[in-house]
Amino acid sequence: MLSKVYSCATYGIDGYLIDVEVDLAPGLPGFTTVGLPDNAVKESKDRVFAAIKNAGFRFPTKKITVNLAPADIKKEGSSFDLPIAVGILGAEGSISTGQLNRYAILGELSLDGSLRPIKGAISIALAVKENRLDGLILPRVNAREAAIVDGIKVYGFDNIIEVVAFLNGEIDKTPTRVNRDEIFESASQYTVDFSEVKGQHHAKRALEIAAAGGHNILMIGPPGTGKTMLARRLVTILPRMTLEEALETTKIHSVAGVLGQGESLLATRPFRSPHHTISDAGIIGGGHIPKPGEVSLAHNGVLFLDELPEFHKNVLEVLRQPLEDGSVTIGRAKITLTYPARFMLAAAMNPCPCGYFTDPYHECRCTPQAIQRYHSKLSGPLLDRIDIHIEVPSLRYDELKSSQPGESSEEIRKRVNQARSRQLQRYKHRRKVYCNAHLGTRDIRKFCVIDEKSQSLLKTAIERFGLSARAYDKVLKVARTIADLEGVEDIKTTHIAEAIQYRSLDKNVWQRL
């Protein structure tokens, strides 16, 4: 007896349909799974056997062959437990096979027949909608996440007994419904705000410029000056996520299995802050079947690297491709996957190994050679991709004791949104250019034209402060953003002067100290 059940799997962050074919043949009892299954899929036979028996159904004493098609793509995970069990019961006659071609079925089985959650529910729901199936059957825990996708019926169940009764028409089940707009609105609120940050007006201004132009930023200052606090609030002044961005970001987190319990939609921009001991596979993604790394989990948000020089050099170097391309490609012997990785990089570091080189309240005991060696851990190509370097000094007592709240994130975000709108309008005919940070050399020459006075100022700054040649384009891009925040089209001398300040901590400057 042969039965066929539809299921789904993920390839990268996208879902695709899987045919689960189950054949029961006379002969010695056995259980074989084919179709490039990984170890978790191969082990499903033991879970399926126990779940069927403990749920009160008869397990057939025949030769069982399970084929997962297409057979040329590696299958992984435990979400095939339920469709395999349903296929066996369908072939054995316990389920009406006429219903099996209407739904995609997924779920991990416990030994007692209850269903455990799966990964990638939202990607799978999108694949089910694309293939025009009647609905999706999966664990109740994942039902709200999958129901975010309009146009399909999502049925959540607690155990295999309920699934069998539903497929046989013995019970009615109401599809899970959610108010997507209401969830999006409630999930788009941040728990932190810029008004909580005392002082540091210069650093706040730099972060506003970074958010307005999509610029990567490096903050340098002694310990305890608020670098991490400022970085955590950077996402609150970025433009709010669109629903399309939220769905794409949720897909990545769902596939990686890091979506919070009960969370169905990630509507706030992600903020990822990995520890400096992370490996290159952890930051970029990897594994036997590659999974998203931190750069992809930060997609549409901010990747914050605290204590930047403490990261392994190979970890910092692998950041160069995603910073340049907005995506990351991971190749393995049998599979190559590309994950989106369009994020803002925010980094923080101490000015010296002990941390107190620029602190007026603590004595620095580092030698000039030690300071230079500390800063040399950051390569030129990486610094090339960071437009803004800003110093974050220690706060004075008057600033600490002040009870006056600072400017709120909402107020800053309004100015950022206006600047971003101007950039979208200006670059609407430019491919892959959405903000000033994306400008290439040819675009800079066209959109960042400055007058003779500004040219003279920029030349003087490069010669006097020893700014590197690469700083020239960075200053122009940042000045373009400052002009956009001010609401003017022409870059003025004041904009160039302010932009130069944000390169005063260029590596060449520190090497001369």
N, C-alpha and C positions, 0 to 999 in steps of 0.2 A: 504494500500500500504506500502511495506517495502523497505527500502534502507539501504545500508551498506557503510560506509566511513572509510578508514584507517586514524588513527591519531597516535600520539606518546606521551609518557610521560617519565619523568625521575624517576629513582629509585636510590637514591644516586647520583653518577655522571654518571651513564649509562642510556641510553635510551632503551625503550621497546615499542613494537607495541600495540596499543589500537584499538579495533573494536568499532566504533560508529554506533550503530544500531538504526534506526529511524522508528517507526511504526505510520502510520496515520489510525485511526479507526473511524467509525461512532459513534456518541454520542455527549454528551455535550462537548463543547470546553474546553480543559485542557492541561496542559503541565507538565509532570512528568519525572524526571531524576533519574535513578537508576544505581547501580554499584559502591557504596561507594563514591559518590561525596562529596567534601567539600563545604563550603559555597560559595566560588567563583564560583564553577561549578554550584551549584544550582541557583545562581543569573544570570547565563548566559541566562536563558529563557527570561528575560526582555530585555537584550541587543540584543539578537537574534531577538526578535519580532520587536523592534524599528528599527534595522538595515535593516531587510528584507523589512519592510514597507517603510522606508525612501529611500531605494535604488530603489524603484519602482516595486518591486515584490509583488505578492499576497501571503499573509500569510494564510495558510489553516485554516478554522474554524472547526477543527476536534479534536478528542482526540489524543494528541501527546505523545508518550512514547519514551524516549531516554534511551538506555542501553549502558553503558561503560564497555566493557569486556576486560580482565578478571575482574569479579565482586568482587573478594576477595582481591584486592589491592586498597588502598585508592587513589583516584584521586584528584589532587589539581590544582589550578591555573585557569587562564582565557583563556588559549590557546585552549580550546575545543570549543570556541564560533564559529569559522569559520567552523570546521567540522560538528558541529550540524546544523548550518544554511544550509550548502551544503546538508546535509542529508535530511533536511526538504524539500528543493527545489527539491531534487532528487526524494523523495517519492511523492511529489505533481505533478511532471512532468515537472518542469521548467528546469531541467538539465538532459542530457542523462546519464542514470545510467551505461551505458557500459564503461564510462571513470573513474568511481569512484574507481574501484579496482586497478587502475594503480599507484595512487599517495598516499602519506601520506600528510595530510592537517592539518595545524595548524595556529592559529592566534587569537588575541583578537580583538573583534569588538567594534568600537565606535558606538554611536547611529545613526550616519549618514551613516554607512556602511563602513567607512574607517578602515584600519587595523593598529593595534598598535603592537609594538614589543613584543616578547616572551623571556623567559629564556631557556637556555640549547640548543640552536640551533645546536651546534656542536655535542653534545651527541645524539641528535635526528637524525642528518644526518648520523652518524655512525650506528645507529639502522636501518635506512632505507636501507643503503647499505647492512647490514648484512641480512636483510629480502628480498633483491633482488627486491625491487619495482622499477618501472620505474623512479620515481622522487619524489621530495619534493616540496610542495606548502606552502609558508609561507610569512609573511610581507617582503616587499622590504628591510627594515632596517636590517633584519637578514640574507639576502641572501648571502652577502659576507662571513660572518662567517661560514655558513653552506657549502658554496662552497669550503672551505678549504679541505673538505673531497673528495678525488679522487673517481671516479667511479660512481657518481650519478649525475642526472640532478636536479639543484635547480632553481626553478622559484619564483621570488619575485614579489609581487603585492601590489598595494596601496589601493585597496578596493574590496568589494565583487562583484561588477559589473564586474570588469576585470576577476575575478576568474571564474564566471559563463560563461562569453563569451569564455574564454579559454577552459573550460571543454566541452562546446558545439561545439567547433571547429570554432567559429566565428572569432577569432583572433589568429595570430601566436605569439609565445613568444620564444625568444632566451634564453636558460638557462644562468644563471649567471656563468661567468668563471673568475677565478683569477689565477695569477701566484704565486703559493704557495712558490716557492723558492725565488722569488723576495720579497714577503711580509715578509718571514722569515728573509731575510738578512736585509731589511730596518728596521724591528721591533726589531732587536737584538742589536741596538745601545743604549748605556747608555748616559744619559745627565750629569753625574758627573764623575770625574776622580780623582785618587789618587794624581796626580800631583798638584792638587789644595790645598792639605794639607801641611801646613808649619810646619817644625819641627816634633816632635813626632816620631823620627826614631825607638825608642824602641817599641812603640805601633804598628807602621806599620809592623815591623818585626814579632810581635806576631800575627797580623792579617794575614800575609802571611802564617805563620805556621798553623794557624787555618784553612785557606782556603785549604792548601795543604793536611791536614789530616782529614778534615771534623770535626774539634774539635769545641765544644761550647766554648764561650769565655765571660769572665766577665771583664769589664773595670771599674776601681775605680779611681776617681779623683775629684778635686774641680769643681764647676760650671764654664763653659766657657772654658774648656781646649780642646774641640774638640771631645768629646766622641761620640756624635751623628753624627758629620760630618764623623768621621772615620767609624762608623757602616754603614752609608748609602753607603759608597763606598766599603764595603766588597763584595757585589754581583758583582762588576765590576772586581774582580780578581778571582772569581770562574770560573771553566771551562764553556765555552759557552753551552747553552742548546742544546740538540739534538732535532730534529723535533718531535720525540716521546715524549720527556719530555715537549716540548712546547704544543703539542696537549693535553696531560694529564692535564697540568696546566691550559690551556684555558678552558677545560671542567669544572673544579672546579669553576673558576671565572664566567663562563657563567651560570652554574646552580645556583650560589649564586646571580646572577644578578648584579655583580660588574664589569663586563667587560665594558671598556670605550666605549662611543658612537662612532660608525664607526670603532672600533677596532675588527679585525677579528682573530688575532693570537697573543698570549702573548709569545714573543720570548726572553724577558729579564727575568732573575731570579727575582721572586717577592720579594719585601722588605715590610714587614708589621710591623707597629709600633703602636700598640694599646695604648690608654691612660690607666693610672694605675687605673682608676675607672671602667674598664671593668669587667663584671661579668664572672663567670665560664662558663655559657652557651655561652657568646660571644667569649670566648677564645677557647673553645673546640667544640662548635657547639651545636645546640639544637632547640627547638621549638616543636609545636604539631606534625608536620612532620619535622624531624631534618634537618637543613640546615648546610652547612659547617661553621666552626668557623675560627678564625684567624690562628690556627695551620694548618688547611687544605689550607687556602688561601696562606700560606707561603710555601706550598709544593714545593720542588725543589729550594727553595730560603732561605731567612733569616727572622727569627722572632726576632725583636728587642724590648726588654723590657727596656725602660728608667725609671730611678728612681725605680729600682727593689724592694727595701724594701717597697715601697709605695703600691705595689699590694696587694690585699687581700690574706690572707694566703691560702684560699681554691682554689683561682685561680692559685697560684704557685704550689700547690700540684697536681692539675689535669694535669699539664704539664708532670708529671713523666711518665705516660703510653705512650703518643706519642713520647717522647724523647727516650724511650726504644724500642718501637715496630715499629715506623715509620708509624703508622696508629692510628686511633681513632674510637672506636665503641660506638655508641650512642643508647641506648635502650629506647623504649617507650612501652606503653601498647600493641599497635597493630603493631609496626614496630621496627625493629632493623637495623640500617645502619652502614656501615663501610666506613670511608673516609680516603684517603691517607694523611699522615702528616709527610713526611720525610723532615725535615728542619734543618738548623743550627740555634742554639740559640745564639744570641748576646745580652748581657745585660750590663747595665751601672748603676752605683750608686755613691753617694757621700761617702767620707770616714767617715762621721759623720753626725748627724742631721743638723748641720748648714752648712756643706759642706766644711769647711776650715781646717780640722785637719792636712792635709799634705801640705797646701799652705804656702810657706814662706812669701807671701805678705799680708796675712790676719790672724788675730788672731782668733783662735778657742776658743769658750767659753763653749764647751761641757765637761761634766764630764766624767771620765772613765766609770762610770756606764751607762751613757746615750749612749756612743759609743758602749759599749757591748750590751746594750738592742737593739740598732739600728741594729747591725749585727746579733743578734739572731733571727731576723724576717725571716732570710733565713735558712731553715731547712737543716740538713745534707744530707738527700736523694736527695734534689735538687742540692746542691753543688756537690754531687757525680757525677752528670751528666754534670758538667762543667769542662773541662780539663785544661783550661788556665785562670788564674787570672792575670791581668796586671794593673799596676799603670800608670795613664795618668797624668803627672804633669803639672803645669802651664808653659806657654811658656815665655821665656825671650824676652826682647825687640829686641835683635839682630835677633832672629828667626822670629819675627813678621814682621820686616821691610825688611827682605830678599826678593829680587825679583827673586831669583834663583828657577826655577820650580823643583818640586820633581820628583821622578821616576813615570812614567805613569802606569796606570792600565794594559795596554797591555804588558809592559815589565815584570811586576810582574806575570801576568797570564801565561806567557810562562813558568816560573819556576814552577808555581803551576801545570800546565798541565803535565810537565815532571815528577813531583813527583807523581801525581795521576796515570800516566801510569805505573810507577814502582809498585805501590800498586795493581792496577788491575791485572797485570801480576803475582805478588806474591800470590794473594789471589784468583786466577781464579778457584781453586778447593774447595774454602771455600764458603759454602752457606750463603748468606745474609751478606757477608763481602766485601765491596767495597772500603773502605779506613781505615786508621789506627784507627779512632775514633770508628769503629764498632768492634774492637777486644775484645773478651771475655777473661776471665782469662786463659783458656787453650791456646788460641791463643797467648797471651802475652808471656807465657812461651816458646812457640815455635819460635816466630818471633822476640822477643825482648831480645835476649840473650846478656848479657854484661859480660865483663871480671872482674877480681878480683879488679883492680884499680877503675873501675867504681862502683863496688859494695861497696867498701870502702867509696868512695865519697858520694854515696847515703845514706849510713848508717849514716855518719857524719852529713849530711844535715838534716836528719829526727830527729836525737838526738839534734842537736844544735838549729835548728830553730823551733822545736816543730811541724813539719809537721805531719798531721794525717796519720794513717795507710792506708787510702784510697788513699792518695796522691802517694803512691808507684807505683801503676799501672798507674796512670795518667802521672807521670814523664816518665815512660818507653814508653808509647804510644807517648807522645810528642817528646821524644828523637828519636824514630823511624821515625817520620815525619821530624825532622831536618836532620837526616841522608839521608832521601830520597831527600830532597831539595839539599843536597850537592852532591847527586849522588853516594853514597857509600852504600854497603850492611851491613857492620858491624857498630854497634853503638859504638862510641868512647866516651872517657871521656869528651871531649869538648861538645859533644851533651848532655850528662847527666847534665853537669854544666849549660848549657843554659836552659835546661828544668826545672831545679830546680828553676831558676829565676821566671818562670811563675807559681810557687806555693808559692811564697813569701808572697802573700796576702791571703793565706789560712785562713779560719775562726779561727783556733787555734792561728795563729800569732796575729790576731787582738784582740783576747780575752786577750792576755798578755799585750797589750799596755795600 
